[in-house]
Amino acid sequence: MITDTPHSHRPGALTWLLGAAAVFILLAGLKTVSHIVTPFLLAAFLAIISAPPMAWMQRRGVPGLVSILFLFSLVGLAFFLLFLALQGAAESLATQAPAYQAKLAGWLEQIRTMLAERGAPPELLPAQIPLPATSTITGTATGIATGLGQFTASTLLVLLAFMFLLLEERTLADKLAAAFPGRRRARVRTRRFLRSVYRYLLIKTGASVVTGVLVGVGLSWLGIDFAILWGILAGLLNFIPTIGSFIAAVPALLVTVVSGSPLDLLLVGALYLVVNISIGSILEPRLLGRTLGLSPVIVLISLLVWGWVFGPIGMLLAVPLTMIAKLALDSSPQTRWAGILLSDRVRRQPVTTSTADE
């Protein structure tokens, strides 16, 4: 047994440079084939979330194929309802755009008149309010609705990949045992890593669904326009820690400013605050554990990197993808130092001696 010295196995500058170059080449390659990788990425995300419920059903005696078909139907129905709600909200926005344009123009004109009466120099005030044309807003909303309708055609590929990944998941443990018969420790680390990924994504997805439902129901009860759209947006952006909650609240607050009262604005702000604090700051940390946090700088970098590689889908999945990478790094003693650097808290590594992997 050889004890590690403080300077043993320390990577040099050339190693770091080659590693950075390899990562950049890999990301550039993924960006080139992002239109192919993105559907499979979504399918893998759905399969990881569905693996624990499938295992639970099989433990209760449900046949494997029946459980897979049930999850396939459930996810397909969720996709259908999601796109239907988004398309309906976009079409409704296109219909109500002129009314919102008139309200916003009148509201801003009142501010301009009030400032002029208070003695503000007329030459410092714009002669016209710089608002986008109604046709621009209508065209944008109509384009979004049309694009969502076209995107539903590609969901068939996502659902098919999702089903095949579920079929593969049933034999994954046996394949690992057969592929690495003499490396029990490696198999244990792999299973521990997969369990951590399953747990994180399942809890995070459940929290996001609850967030979206609470926001959507609350805004509907308050009579805010496009409440379903804002609920879906809040659920999706819940995958982005901290800043996602603020971004999700902005559209609903703007709509409330234009069409609601000051009391409505206060209630909408309170709704987002209560939901995000209770779920994001209390429930999620208690279920996930505080060791699963990411550094705010890493969150920002992950949004930029994965957004550059995979576009909007990459930004939504940026934090889950980075968290999976962190869990993979944490699962091995040789790479645990990198997982600590990605974390939002300082965790001391135990000092151990190097041994050969079994």
C-alpha positions as CSV (number, residue, x, y, z in Angstrom):
1,M,0.0,0.0,0.0
2,I,1.4,3.4,-1.1
3,T,0.4,6.5,0.8
4,D,-0.4,9.5,-1.4
5,T,1.9,12.4,-1.0
6,P,0.6,16.0,-1.2
7,H,2.0,16.4,-4.7
8,S,1.2,13.0,-6.1
9,H,-1.2,12.6,-9.0
10,R,-1.5,16.4,-9.3
11,P,-2.5,17.3,-12.9
12,G,-0.3,19.7,-14.6
13,A,-1.1,22.8,-16.7
14,L,-0.9,20.8,-19.9
15,T,-3.4,18.2,-18.6
16,W,-5.9,21.0,-17.7
17,L,-5.4,22.6,-21.1
18,L,-6.1,19.3,-22.9
19,G,-9.1,18.6,-20.7
20,A,-10.6,22.0,-21.4
21,A,-10.0,21.5,-25.1
22,A,-11.6,18.1,-25.0
23,V,-14.7,19.5,-23.2
24,F,-15.0,22.3,-25.7
25,I,-14.8,19.9,-28.7
26,L,-17.4,17.7,-27.1
27,L,-19.8,20.6,-26.5
28,A,-19.3,21.9,-30.0
29,G,-20.0,18.5,-31.4
30,L,-23.2,18.2,-29.3
31,K,-24.3,21.6,-30.5
32,T,-23.8,20.5,-34.1
33,V,-26.1,17.5,-33.6
34,S,-28.4,19.1,-31.1
35,H,-31.5,18.6,-33.3
36,I,-30.8,14.8,-33.0
37,V,-29.7,14.7,-29.4
38,T,-32.4,16.9,-27.9
39,P,-35.3,14.4,-28.4
40,F,-33.3,11.6,-26.9
41,L,-32.2,13.9,-24.0
42,L,-35.8,14.6,-23.2
43,A,-36.6,10.9,-23.5
44,A,-33.8,10.0,-21.1
45,F,-35.0,12.7,-18.7
46,L,-38.5,11.2,-18.7
47,A,-37.2,7.7,-18.4
48,I,-35.2,8.5,-15.3
49,I,-38.2,10.1,-13.7
50,S,-40.4,7.2,-14.6
51,A,-38.0,4.5,-13.4
52,P,-39.0,4.6,-9.7
53,P,-42.7,4.5,-10.4
54,M,-42.2,1.6,-12.8
55,A,-40.1,-0.3,-10.2
56,W,-42.8,0.3,-7.6
57,M,-45.5,-1.1,-9.9
58,Q,-43.5,-4.1,-10.7
59,R,-42.9,-4.8,-7.0
60,R,-46.7,-4.7,-6.6
61,G,-47.0,-7.5,-9.2
62,V,-47.8,-5.4,-12.3
63,P,-46.2,-7.0,-15.4
64,G,-43.3,-5.1,-16.9
65,L,-44.9,-4.4,-20.2
66,V,-48.2,-3.3,-18.6
67,S,-46.3,-0.8,-16.4
68,I,-44.4,0.5,-19.4
69,L,-47.5,1.0,-21.5
70,F,-49.2,2.7,-18.6
71,L,-46.3,5.2,-18.1
72,F,-46.1,5.7,-21.9
73,S,-49.8,6.6,-22.0
74,L,-49.5,8.8,-19.0
75,V,-46.6,10.8,-20.4
76,G,-48.2,11.0,-23.8
77,L,-51.4,12.4,-22.3
78,A,-49.3,14.9,-20.3
79,F,-47.5,16.1,-23.4
80,F,-50.9,16.5,-25.2
81,L,-52.5,18.5,-22.4
82,L,-49.3,20.7,-22.1
83,F,-49.2,21.6,-25.8
84,L,-52.9,22.1,-25.9
85,A,-52.7,24.5,-23.0
86,L,-49.8,26.4,-24.5
87,Q,-51.3,26.7,-27.9
88,G,-54.6,27.9,-26.4
89,A,-52.8,30.5,-24.3
90,A,-50.8,31.7,-27.3
91,E,-54.0,32.0,-29.4
92,S,-55.8,33.9,-26.6
93,L,-52.8,36.2,-26.3
94,A,-53.0,36.9,-30.1
95,T,-56.7,37.7,-29.7
96,Q,-56.4,40.0,-26.7
97,A,-53.2,41.8,-27.9
98,P,-55.0,44.9,-29.2
99,A,-56.9,45.4,-25.9
100,Y,-53.7,45.1,-23.9
101,Q,-52.0,47.5,-26.3
102,A,-54.7,50.1,-25.8
103,K,-54.6,49.7,-22.0
104,L,-50.8,50.0,-21.8
105,A,-50.8,53.0,-24.2
106,G,-53.5,54.7,-22.1
107,W,-51.7,53.9,-18.8
108,L,-48.4,55.3,-20.1
109,E,-50.0,58.3,-21.6
110,Q,-51.5,59.2,-18.1
111,I,-48.0,59.0,-16.6
112,R,-46.7,61.3,-19.4
113,T,-49.5,63.8,-18.7
114,M,-49.0,63.7,-15.0
115,L,-45.2,64.4,-15.4
116,A,-45.9,67.3,-17.7
117,E,-48.3,68.8,-15.2
118,R,-45.6,68.5,-12.5
119,G,-43.4,70.7,-14.6
120,A,-41.2,68.3,-16.4
121,P,-39.7,69.9,-19.6
122,P,-41.9,68.9,-22.6
123,E,-38.8,68.3,-24.8
124,L,-37.6,65.6,-22.4
125,L,-40.9,63.6,-22.8
126,P,-41.4,61.4,-25.9
127,A,-44.1,62.6,-28.3
128,Q,-45.2,59.0,-28.7
129,I,-45.0,56.1,-26.4
130,P,-42.5,53.6,-27.9
131,L,-44.7,50.5,-27.9
132,P,-44.5,47.5,-30.3
133,A,-47.1,47.5,-33.0
134,T,-50.2,45.4,-32.4
135,S,-49.5,43.4,-35.5
136,T,-46.1,42.5,-34.2
137,I,-47.6,41.2,-30.9
138,T,-50.3,39.3,-32.8
139,G,-47.9,37.9,-35.3
140,T,-45.5,36.7,-32.6
141,A,-48.3,35.0,-30.6
142,T,-49.7,33.4,-33.7
143,G,-46.2,32.2,-34.6
144,I,-45.8,30.6,-31.2
145,A,-49.1,28.8,-31.5
146,T,-48.2,27.5,-35.0
147,G,-44.7,26.5,-33.8
148,L,-46.2,24.5,-30.9
149,G,-48.6,22.8,-33.2
150,Q,-45.7,21.7,-35.5
151,F,-43.5,20.7,-32.5
152,T,-46.1,18.1,-31.4
153,A,-45.1,16.1,-34.5
154,S,-41.6,15.6,-33.1
155,T,-42.9,14.4,-29.7
156,L,-43.6,11.0,-31.3
157,L,-39.8,10.4,-31.5
158,V,-39.5,11.5,-27.9
159,L,-42.2,9.1,-26.7
160,L,-40.8,6.2,-28.7
161,A,-37.3,6.7,-27.4
162,F,-38.9,7.0,-23.9
163,M,-40.6,3.6,-24.2
164,F,-37.4,1.9,-25.5
165,L,-35.4,3.4,-22.6
166,L,-37.9,2.0,-20.1
167,L,-37.5,-1.4,-21.8
168,E,-33.7,-1.1,-21.4
169,E,-33.9,0.0,-17.8
170,R,-35.5,-3.3,-16.7
171,T,-32.3,-5.2,-17.6
172,L,-29.7,-2.5,-16.8
173,A,-28.7,-4.0,-13.4
174,D,-28.2,-7.5,-14.9
175,K,-26.2,-6.1,-17.7
176,L,-23.9,-4.2,-15.3
177,A,-23.4,-7.4,-13.3
178,A,-22.6,-9.4,-16.4
179,A,-20.3,-6.7,-17.9
180,F,-18.2,-6.2,-14.8
181,P,-18.3,-9.5,-12.9
182,G,-15.1,-8.8,-11.0
183,R,-15.6,-5.2,-10.1
184,R,-18.2,-5.2,-7.3
185,R,-17.2,-1.8,-5.9
186,A,-17.7,-0.2,-9.3
187,R,-21.2,-1.8,-9.6
188,V,-22.1,-0.5,-6.1
189,R,-20.9,3.0,-7.0
190,T,-22.9,2.9,-10.3
191,R,-26.1,1.7,-8.5
192,R,-25.6,4.4,-5.8
193,F,-25.2,7.0,-8.5
194,L,-28.3,5.9,-10.4
195,R,-30.4,5.9,-7.2
196,S,-29.2,9.5,-6.5
197,V,-30.1,10.6,-10.0
198,Y,-33.5,8.9,-9.8
199,R,-34.3,10.5,-6.4
200,Y,-33.1,14.0,-7.4
201,L,-35.1,14.1,-10.7
202,L,-38.2,12.6,-9.2
203,I,-38.3,15.0,-6.3
204,K,-37.4,18.0,-8.4
205,T,-40.0,17.1,-11.0
206,G,-42.7,16.6,-8.4
207,A,-41.9,19.9,-6.7
208,S,-42.0,21.6,-10.1
209,V,-45.4,20.1,-10.9
210,V,-46.8,21.2,-7.5
211,T,-45.4,24.7,-8.0
212,G,-47.0,25.0,-11.4
213,V,-50.4,23.7,-10.1
214,L,-50.4,26.0,-7.1
215,V,-49.4,29.1,-9.2
216,G,-51.9,28.2,-11.9
217,V,-54.8,27.6,-9.5
218,G,-54.0,30.6,-7.4
219,L,-53.8,33.0,-10.4
220,S,-57.1,31.5,-11.8
221,W,-58.8,32.2,-8.4
222,L,-57.5,35.7,-8.5
223,G,-58.8,36.2,-12.0
224,I,-55.5,36.9,-13.7
225,D,-55.4,36.4,-17.5
226,F,-53.5,33.5,-18.9
227,A,-53.3,31.8,-15.5
228,I,-52.6,28.4,-17.0
229,L,-49.8,29.7,-19.1
230,W,-48.1,31.3,-16.1
231,G,-48.6,28.1,-14.0
232,I,-46.8,26.1,-16.7
233,L,-44.1,28.6,-16.9
234,A,-43.6,28.6,-13.1
235,G,-43.4,24.8,-13.1
236,L,-40.8,24.7,-15.9
237,L,-38.6,27.4,-14.5
238,N,-38.7,25.8,-11.1
239,F,-35.9,23.6,-12.4
240,I,-33.7,26.7,-12.4
241,P,-32.8,27.5,-8.8
242,T,-33.4,31.0,-7.4
243,I,-33.5,33.1,-10.6
244,G,-36.1,30.8,-12.2
245,S,-38.8,31.8,-9.6
246,F,-38.2,35.5,-10.3
247,I,-38.3,35.1,-14.1
248,A,-41.5,33.1,-13.8
249,A,-43.2,35.8,-11.8
250,V,-42.4,38.7,-14.1
251,P,-45.0,38.0,-16.9
252,A,-47.8,37.5,-14.4
253,L,-46.9,40.7,-12.5
254,L,-46.8,42.7,-15.8
255,V,-50.2,41.4,-16.9
256,T,-51.6,42.3,-13.4
257,V,-50.1,45.8,-13.6
258,V,-51.8,46.4,-16.9
259,S,-55.2,44.8,-16.3
260,G,-55.5,44.5,-12.5
261,S,-55.6,46.6,-9.4
262,P,-52.9,47.4,-6.8
263,L,-54.5,44.8,-4.5
264,D,-54.3,42.2,-7.3
265,L,-50.6,43.0,-7.8
266,L,-49.9,42.6,-4.1
267,L,-51.8,39.3,-4.0
268,V,-50.0,37.9,-7.1
269,G,-46.6,38.8,-5.6
270,A,-47.6,37.2,-2.3
271,L,-48.7,34.1,-4.1
272,Y,-45.4,33.6,-5.9
273,L,-43.5,34.4,-2.7
274,V,-45.4,31.9,-0.5
275,V,-45.2,29.1,-3.1
276,N,-41.5,29.6,-3.9
277,I,-40.5,29.9,-0.2
278,S,-42.6,26.9,0.9
279,I,-41.5,24.6,-1.9
280,G,-38.1,25.9,-3.0
281,S,-36.7,26.9,0.4
282,I,-38.4,24.5,2.8
283,L,-39.8,21.4,1.1
284,E,-37.1,20.7,-1.5
285,P,-34.0,21.1,0.8
286,R,-35.7,18.8,3.3
287,L,-36.4,16.1,0.8
288,L,-33.2,16.4,-1.3
289,G,-30.8,17.2,1.5
290,R,-28.6,20.3,1.7
291,T,-25.6,18.5,0.2
292,L,-27.2,18.4,-3.3
293,G,-27.0,22.2,-3.8
294,L,-25.1,23.8,-6.7
295,S,-23.0,26.9,-6.5
296,P,-24.8,30.0,-7.9
297,V,-21.9,30.6,-10.2
298,I,-22.1,27.0,-11.5
299,V,-25.9,27.5,-12.1
300,L,-25.2,30.6,-14.2
301,I,-22.5,28.9,-16.2
302,S,-24.6,25.8,-16.7
303,L,-27.5,27.9,-18.1
304,L,-25.1,29.7,-20.5
305,V,-23.3,26.5,-21.6
306,W,-26.3,24.1,-22.0
307,G,-28.4,26.9,-23.5
308,W,-25.7,27.5,-26.1
309,V,-25.5,23.7,-26.8
310,F,-29.2,22.7,-26.8
311,G,-31.1,26.0,-27.0
312,P,-34.2,26.7,-24.8
313,I,-34.5,23.0,-23.9
314,G,-30.9,23.0,-22.7
315,M,-31.6,26.0,-20.5
316,L,-34.6,24.2,-18.9
317,L,-32.5,21.0,-18.4
318,A,-29.3,22.8,-17.5
319,V,-29.5,22.4,-13.8
320,P,-30.6,18.7,-13.9
321,L,-27.8,17.9,-16.3
322,T,-25.2,19.7,-14.1
323,M,-26.6,18.0,-11.0
324,I,-26.3,14.6,-12.7
325,A,-22.7,15.4,-13.5
326,K,-22.1,16.5,-9.9
327,L,-23.6,13.2,-8.6
328,A,-21.4,11.3,-10.9
329,L,-18.3,13.1,-9.6
330,D,-19.4,12.6,-6.0
331,S,-19.8,8.9,-6.5
332,S,-16.1,8.3,-7.0
333,P,-13.3,9.2,-4.6
334,Q,-11.0,10.1,-7.4
335,T,-13.3,12.8,-8.7
336,R,-15.1,13.9,-5.5
337,W,-12.9,17.0,-5.4
338,A,-14.6,18.3,-8.6
339,G,-18.1,17.6,-7.0
340,I,-17.1,19.7,-4.0
341,L,-16.1,22.6,-6.3
342,L,-19.5,22.4,-7.9
343,S,-21.3,22.4,-4.5
344,D,-22.7,25.5,-2.8
345,R,-21.2,24.4,0.6
346,V,-17.8,23.4,1.8
347,R,-17.5,19.7,2.5
348,R,-14.3,18.2,3.8
349,Q,-12.9,15.2,2.0
350,P,-11.7,12.3,4.1
351,V,-8.0,11.8,3.7
352,T,-7.5,8.2,2.5
353,T,-4.7,6.2,1.0
354,S,-4.8,5.0,-2.6
355,T,-5.8,1.5,-3.3
356,A,-6.4,-0.5,-6.5
357,D,-9.9,-0.5,-7.7
358,E,-11.6,-3.8,-7.3
